[in-house]
Amino acid sequence: MSEQQTQVSLREAFLYWLKLGFISFGGPAGQLGMMHQELVEKRRWLSEQRFLHALNYTMLLPGPEAQQLATYIGWLLHGKRGAFIAGGLFILPSFFILSLLAWLYLAHGDLPLLQGVLYGIKPAVTAIVLFAGWRLAKKTLHTPTLAALALLALIAIAGFNVPFPLIILIAALAGWLLMKWCPAQLKAPAAQHSMTAQAASAAQTTAIINDDNAPTAAQRFSWRKLLVAVTIGIAIWLAAIGLLTAIYGWHSTQTQLAWFFTKAALLTFGGAYAVLPYVYQAAVEQYQWLTALQMIDGLALGESTPGPLIMVVTFVGFVAGWSEQLFGPDSLFQAGFMAAAIVTFFTFLPSFLFIIAGAPLVEASRQQAAFTGPLTGVTAAVVGVIVNLALFFGYYVLWPEGLSGKVDIISLLLGLAAGLALFKFEQSIMRVLAAAAVAGMLLSLVQGLL
C-alpha cells in the first residue's frame, strides 16, 4: 500500500469495527448510514464513489449488505485480515447478545413483564418494516416503471407465492432490458445526481482511499486468486457440513440447519427484510422449528439489538436447538447455543467468501456500469417484498386469532403511534422500540392490577 493508504492503522480499524459491532442499531439502512457518516464524511477513510461502488456490488450479492460492506471496506484497508476483522466484529456482539436474549425468552418468557415488552414491541416492528420499505422506495422508485416493478413484486409474492429468488431474477432481467432499451426509466432526478456529485467531490479531496488509488499487488484481480479463494471457501463448507453429517447424520436437526441456512445465504437477495419470508416459510411451516409468533418475537428482539437484522437467524437456531432438545431435556441451553452457532456460521460463511474472492474483480470493474440496470431493478422489486413482509407481520399482530377473530385494538393503536413517530416526527428506530417496550410493560402492570 502507498504511504497515504497506511494512515489507517490496523489497531485503529479494529477499535472502530469493535465499536460498530456494539452500536450498529437500526437495521441495514441505519448501519449503512453510520458507516457512511463515520468513514466517508468524518474520518475520510474512503471517498464517496469508492463507498457507493462497494455498496452497489454488495447489494447485488445474496446476504446482508451492511455486513458485507463492512467486510469489503476492511479488505480495502487491510486486505484479508481487515476483512475478517471487520466482518467478524460486525456480527459477534450481536450473536452473543441474541443467544442470551433467546435463552431468557425461552426460559423465562412466561413472565408477565417480558410478555408485556414483546406485546408492545411487535406492533412497532410492523411499523418499522413498513417504514423501511417506504424509505427504500423514496430512494429507488424514481420512475413509473420502477414503481410498477415494485408493485408487481408485491403481487407476485403476496398473491401468487412466487419464490423470492425467481422474483429477483426476473427483476434483474427487467432492469437489464430497461438499461438497454429505455435507460431513462432507471435514472434518478437530476437534482439528486447533482447532490451526489458534490458529496463525491468533497469526500474525494481528502479521502485516504480515493478514486485515483491504484490497487495494490494483493488487491489486483487474477483468475488464480479467484480459483484459490473459491476452492478454500468450498473446502471449509464441505468440511463443516461433512463433520456434522458424520457425527449426527444427514437428517439430524444440526445438519438440516446447516443445509437450509446455506441455501438461505446463497439464494436470497435484498437484505434481511427480503430473506425473512423465505426463512419463515421453511423454519415455521416446513421444519416447524418454531412458531409464527416466536418468529415475530425473534424479529422484535433482532430489531432491538445491534448487528445486521439477519442475525434474527441466530434466534431461530437457538429456538430450534432448544425445542428439539438436541442434547436431552437437561442441556437445553447447550443445544440452543450450538444450533445458534451452526446457523450463524453457515449464514455468514458465503458472505466472507463473496468478498474475499470477488472484491479484486469488483475493484477491477470500477469504471464499468454493466450492473447498474440489474441492480436498480432488483432494488425496486425488494421494495415490494418488504411491503409484503409488513403485511405478513401486521396480520399476525392485529389478528392473533386469525381473520375470523377480533382485531387487537391496542396493538393497532400502538402500531399507528409507532408509524406516526417514524413517518411524521422522524424519530429513531431505537426510540420507537424503547417507547413501545415501555408501553407494553405499563399495559402488563395495569392488567396485573385489574
C-alpha positions in Angstrom: 0.0 0.0 0.0 1.1 3.5 -0.6 2.2 5.8 2.2 -1.1 7.7 2.0 -3.1 4.5 2.4 -1.3 3.3 5.5 -2.7 6.2 7.5 -5.3 3.9 9.0 -3.6 1.5 11.4 -4.9 -2.0 12.0 -5.4 -1.1 15.6 -7.4 2.0 14.8 -9.6 0.0 12.4 -10.0 -2.8 14.9 -11.3 -0.4 17.5 -13.7 1.2 15.1 -15.2 -2.2 13.9 -15.5 -3.4 17.5 -17.3 -0.2 18.4 -19.6 -0.5 15.4 -20.5 -4.1 16.4 -22.0 -2.8 19.6 -23.7 0.4 18.3 -25.0 -0.7 14.9 -28.7 -0.5 15.6 -31.4 0.5 13.2 -31.2 -2.3 10.6 -29.5 -2.1 7.2 -30.4 1.5 6.5 -29.2 2.7 9.8 -25.9 0.7 9.7 -25.1 1.9 6.2 -25.8 5.4 7.3 -23.5 5.0 10.3 -20.6 3.7 8.1 -21.1 6.4 5.5 -21.2 9.2 8.1 -18.2 7.9 10.0 -15.9 6.5 7.3 -16.7 8.9 4.4 -17.7 12.2 6.0 -15.8 12.2 9.3 -12.7 10.0 9.1 -12.2 10.3 5.3 -11.0 6.7 5.1 -12.5 6.3 1.6 -14.2 8.5 -0.9 -17.9 8.7 -1.7 -17.5 6.9 -5.0 -15.5 4.1 -3.5 -18.1 3.7 -0.8 -21.0 3.7 -3.3 -19.2 1.3 -5.7 -18.7 -1.2 -2.9 -22.3 -0.8 -1.7 -23.7 -1.3 -5.2 -21.9 -4.6 -5.6 -22.8 -5.9 -2.1 -26.4 -5.1 -2.8 -26.2 -7.4 -5.9 -25.0 -10.3 -3.6 -27.2 -12.6 -1.6 -26.8 -11.9 2.1 -26.6 -8.9 4.5 -25.3 -6.0 2.5 -24.3 -4.0 5.6 -22.0 -6.8 7.0 -20.7 -7.4 3.5 -19.9 -3.7 3.0 -18.0 -3.7 6.3 -16.1 -6.7 5.2 -15.3 -5.1 1.9 -14.1 -1.8 3.5 -12.0 -3.9 5.9 -10.5 -5.6 2.9 -9.8 -2.3 1.2 -8.0 -1.0 4.3 -6.0 -4.1 5.4 -6.5 -7.0 3.0 -7.9 -10.3 4.1 -7.0 -9.7 7.8 -9.0 -6.5 7.7 -11.9 -8.3 6.0 -12.2 -11.0 8.7 -11.8 -8.4 11.5 -14.4 -6.0 10.1 -16.9 -8.7 9.1 -16.4 -10.8 12.3 -16.7 -7.9 14.7 -19.8 -6.7 12.9 -21.7 -9.9 14.0 -20.1 -11.4 17.1 -21.5 -8.9 19.7 -25.0 -9.5 18.2 -24.5 -13.3 18.3 -23.8 -13.4 22.0 -26.5 -10.8 22.9 -29.2 -12.6 20.9 -28.2 -16.0 22.3 -28.6 -14.6 25.8 -32.0 -13.0 24.9 -33.2 -16.2 23.3 -32.3 -18.1 26.5 -34.2 -15.5 28.6 -37.1 -15.7 26.2 -37.4 -19.5 26.3 -36.5 -20.0 30.0 -38.5 -17.1 31.4 -40.8 -16.0 28.6 -43.9 -16.7 30.7 -43.1 -13.7 33.0 -45.8 -11.1 32.5 -43.3 -8.2 32.3 -41.4 -9.8 29.5 -44.6 -10.7 27.7 -45.7 -7.1 28.0 -42.4 -5.9 26.5 -42.9 -8.2 23.5 -46.5 -7.2 23.2 -45.6 -3.6 22.9 -42.6 -4.1 20.5 -44.4 -6.3 17.9 -46.7 -3.6 16.5 -43.8 -1.2 16.4 -41.8 -3.8 14.4 -44.6 -3.9 11.9 -44.4 -0.1 11.5 -40.6 -0.2 11.3 -40.7 -2.8 8.4 -43.2 -0.7 6.6 -41.1 2.4 7.2 -38.0 0.6 5.8 -40.0 -0.1 2.6 -41.1 3.5 2.3 -37.6 4.8 2.9 -36.2 2.5 0.3 -39.0 3.4 -2.1 -38.1 7.1 -1.8 -34.5 6.4 -2.8 -35.3 3.9 -5.5 -38.7 4.3 -7.2 -37.8 7.4 -9.3 -39.9 6.5 -12.3 -43.3 4.9 -13.0 -41.6 1.8 -14.4 -39.7 1.2 -11.2 -42.8 1.7 -9.2 -44.6 -0.8 -11.4 -41.8 -3.3 -10.8 -42.2 -2.9 -7.0 -46.0 -3.4 -7.3 -45.6 -6.5 -9.5 -43.2 -8.0 -7.0 -45.6 -7.4 -4.1 -48.5 -9.0 -6.1 -46.3 -11.9 -7.1 -45.1 -12.8 -3.6 -48.3 -11.9 -1.7 -50.9 -13.1 -4.2 -49.2 -15.9 -6.0 -46.5 -17.1 -3.6 -43.8 -16.8 -6.3 -40.4 -17.8 -4.9 -38.3 -14.9 -4.0 -35.2 -15.9 -6.0 -37.4 -16.1 -9.1 -38.7 -12.6 -8.4 -35.1 -11.3 -8.1 -34.1 -13.0 -11.3 -37.0 -11.5 -13.2 -36.4 -8.0 -11.7 -32.7 -8.2 -12.6 -33.6 -9.2 -16.2 -36.1 -6.3 -16.4 -33.5 -3.9 -15.1 -31.0 -5.1 -17.8 -33.6 -4.7 -20.5 -34.5 -1.2 -19.4 -30.8 -0.3 -19.3 -30.5 -1.4 -22.9 -33.8 -0.1 -24.4 -35.1 2.6 -22.0 -32.3 3.8 -19.7 -34.3 7.0 -18.8 -36.6 4.8 -16.7 -33.8 3.9 -14.4 -32.4 7.3 -13.7 -32.9 9.4 -10.6 -33.8 13.1 -10.9 -31.0 15.4 -12.0 -31.0 17.3 -8.6 -30.2 14.1 -6.8 -27.4 13.3 -9.2 -26.0 16.8 -8.6 -26.1 16.4 -4.8 -24.3 13.0 -5.2 -21.6 14.6 -7.4 -21.0 17.4 -4.9 -20.7 14.9 -2.0 -18.4 12.7 -4.0 -16.2 15.7 -4.9 -15.9 16.8 -1.3 -15.0 13.4 0.0 -12.6 12.7 -2.8 -10.4 15.7 -1.9 -9.1 14.2 1.3 -10.0 10.5 1.3 -7.3 8.1 2.2 -8.7 5.6 -0.3 -9.9 7.8 -3.2 -10.9 7.3 -6.8 -7.3 7.7 -8.0 -5.7 5.0 -5.8 -4.3 2.1 -7.9 -4.9 -1.4 -6.4 -2.0 -2.9 -4.6 -0.5 -6.2 -5.7 -2.6 -8.0 -3.1 -5.8 -6.3 -4.4 -5.2 -6.9 -8.1 -7.5 -9.5 -9.7 -6.3 -12.7 -11.2 -8.1 -15.9 -12.1 -5.7 -17.9 -10.0 -6.5 -15.9 -6.8 -10.2 -16.3 -7.5 -9.9 -20.0 -8.0 -7.9 -20.4 -4.8 -10.3 -18.4 -2.7 -13.4 -20.2 -4.0 -11.7 -23.6 -3.5 -10.8 -22.8 0.1 -14.3 -21.5 0.8 -15.9 -24.6 -0.6 -13.5 -26.8 1.3 -14.3 -25.1 4.6 -18.0 -25.5 3.9 -17.7 -29.2 2.9 -15.5 -29.9 6.0 -18.0 -28.3 8.3 -21.2 -29.9 7.0 -19.4 -33.2 6.5 -18.4 -33.1 10.2 -22.0 -32.5 11.2 -23.2 -35.3 8.9 -20.6 -37.8 10.3 -21.4 -37.0 13.9 -25.2 -36.5 13.8 -26.3 -37.8 10.4 -27.7 -36.0 7.4 -31.3 -35.9 8.7 -30.4 -34.5 12.1 -31.5 -31.1 13.1 -27.9 -29.9 13.3 -27.2 -30.8 9.7 -30.5 -29.7 8.3 -30.0 -26.3 10.0 -26.6 -26.0 8.2 -28.0 -27.1 4.9 -31.1 -24.8 5.0 -29.2 -21.7 6.0 -26.6 -22.3 3.4 -29.4 -22.2 0.8 -30.8 -19.1 2.5 -27.5 -17.4 2.4 -27.0 -18.2 -1.3 -30.5 -17.9 -2.8 -31.8 -14.8 -1.1 -31.2 -11.2 -2.1 -32.1 -7.8 -0.9 -31.1 -7.9 2.8 -32.8 -9.2 5.9 -36.3 -7.8 5.2 -36.3 -9.7 2.0 -34.9 -13.0 3.3 -37.2 -13.3 6.3 -40.3 -14.5 4.4 -38.1 -17.3 3.0 -36.8 -18.2 6.4 -40.3 -18.1 7.8 -41.7 -20.4 5.1 -39.1 -23.1 5.9 -38.4 -22.7 9.6 -42.1 -22.3 10.6 -44.1 -24.2 8.0 -41.7 -26.8 6.6 -39.4 -27.8 9.5 -41.6 -26.4 12.4 -38.5 -25.4 14.3 -40.5 -22.5 15.9 -44.0 -21.0 15.7 -45.1 -17.9 13.7 -45.4 -15.9 16.9 -41.9 -16.9 18.0 -40.6 -15.8 14.6 -42.2 -12.3 15.2 -40.8 -12.2 18.7 -37.4 -13.1 17.3 -37.6 -10.2 14.8 -38.6 -7.9 17.6 -35.5 -8.9 19.6 -33.4 -8.6 16.5 -34.6 -5.1 15.9 -33.7 -4.2 19.5 -30.1 -5.4 19.3 -27.0 -4.3 17.4 -25.7 -6.0 14.3 -27.3 -6.9 11.0 -31.1 -7.7 11.2 -30.4 -11.1 9.5 -29.0 -12.0 12.9 -32.5 -13.0 13.8 -31.5 -16.4 12.3 -29.4 -16.8 15.5 -32.6 -16.6 17.5 -34.2 -19.1 15.1 -31.3 -21.5 15.5 -31.4 -21.2 19.3 -35.1 -21.9 19.5 -34.7 -24.8 17.1 -32.0 -26.4 19.2 -33.9 -25.8 22.4 -37.2 -27.1 21.1 -35.7 -30.2 19.5 -33.8 -31.0 22.8 -30.7 -31.9 20.8 -28.8 -33.0 24.0 -31.7 -34.0 26.1 -34.0 -32.1 28.5 -31.2 -31.2 30.9 -29.0 -29.5 28.4 -31.3 -27.1 26.6 -29.0 -24.1 26.7 -26.1 -26.0 25.3 -28.4 -27.3 22.5 -29.7 -23.9 21.7 -26.3 -22.3 21.7 -24.8 -24.9 19.4 -27.7 -24.6 17.0 -27.4 -20.8 17.0 -23.6 -21.1 16.3 -24.3 -23.5 13.4 -26.9 -21.2 11.9 -24.7 -18.1 12.2 -21.6 -19.8 10.8 -23.4 -21.2 7.7 -25.4 -18.0 7.1 -22.3 -15.8 7.0 -19.6 -18.1 5.5 -20.8 -17.2 1.9 -20.7 -13.5 2.7 -17.0 -13.7 3.6 -16.3 -15.8 0.5 -18.1 -13.4 -1.8 -16.0 -10.5 -0.6 -12.6 -12.3 -0.3 -13.0 -13.9 -3.7 -14.9 -11.2 -5.5 -13.5 -7.9 -4.2 -10.5 -7.9 -6.5 -12.8 -8.4 -9.5 -15.1 -5.7 -8.3 -12.2 -3.3 -8.0 -11.1 -4.2 -11.5 -14.5 -3.2 -12.8 -14.8 0.2 -11.1 -15.1 2.0 -14.4 -17.9 -0.3 -15.7 -21.6 0.2 -15.3 -22.8 -3.2 -16.6 -24.6 -4.0 -13.3 -26.4 -0.7 -12.9 -29.6 -1.7 -14.6 -30.0 -5.1 -12.9 -29.2 -3.6 -9.5 -31.8 -0.9 -9.9 -34.4 -3.5 -11.0 -33.6 -5.7 -8.0 -33.8 -2.9 -5.6 -37.2 -1.8 -6.9 -38.5 -5.4 -6.5 -37.2 -5.6 -3.0 -39.5 -2.6 -2.1 -42.5 -4.8 -2.9 -41.1 -7.7 -0.9 -40.6 -5.6 2.1 -44.1 -4.3 2.0 -45.3 -7.9 1.8 -43.3 -8.6 5.0 -45.0 -5.7 6.8 -48.4 -7.1 5.7 -47.4 -10.5 7.0 -46.4 -9.2 10.4 -49.4 -6.9 10.6 -51.7 -9.9 10.0 -50.3 -11.9 13.0 -50.1 -8.8 15.3 -53.6 -7.4 14.6 -55.5 -10.7 14.2 -53.8 -13.0 16.7 -56.7 -15.4 16.4 -57.0 -15.2 12.6 -59.3 -13.1 10.4 -62.3 -14.8 12.0 -61.3 -13.3 15.3 -61.4 -9.7 16.6 -58.9 -7.0 15.7 -56.5 -6.3 18.6 -57.3 -2.6 19.0 -54.5 -1.9 21.5 -51.9 -3.4 19.0 -53.5 -1.3 16.3 -53.1 1.9 18.3 -49.5 1.0 19.3 -48.7 0.4 15.6 -50.3 3.6 14.5 -48.4 5.5 17.2 -45.1 3.9 16.1 -45.9 4.7 12.5 -46.7 8.3 13.4 -43.4 8.6 15.3 -41.4 7.3 12.4 -43.1 8.9 9.4 -44.3 12.2 10.8 -41.9 13.1 13.6 -38.8 11.2 12.2 -37.9 9.5 15.5 -35.1 7.0 15.5 -35.9 3.3 15.4 -34.4 2.8 18.9 -36.5 5.5 20.4 -39.7 4.0 18.9 -38.8 0.5 20.2 -37.9 1.8 23.6 -41.3 3.7 23.8 -43.1 0.6 22.6 -41.4 -1.6 25.2 -42.3 0.8 28.0 -45.9 1.0 26.8 -46.1 -2.8 26.8 -44.7 -3.0 30.3 -47.2 -0.4 31.6 -50.0 -2.3 30.0 -48.8 -5.5 31.6 -48.7 -3.8 35.0 -52.1 -2.3 34.6 -53.6 -5.7 33.6 -51.9 -7.3 36.6 -53.6 -4.8 39.0 -57.0 -5.2 37.5 
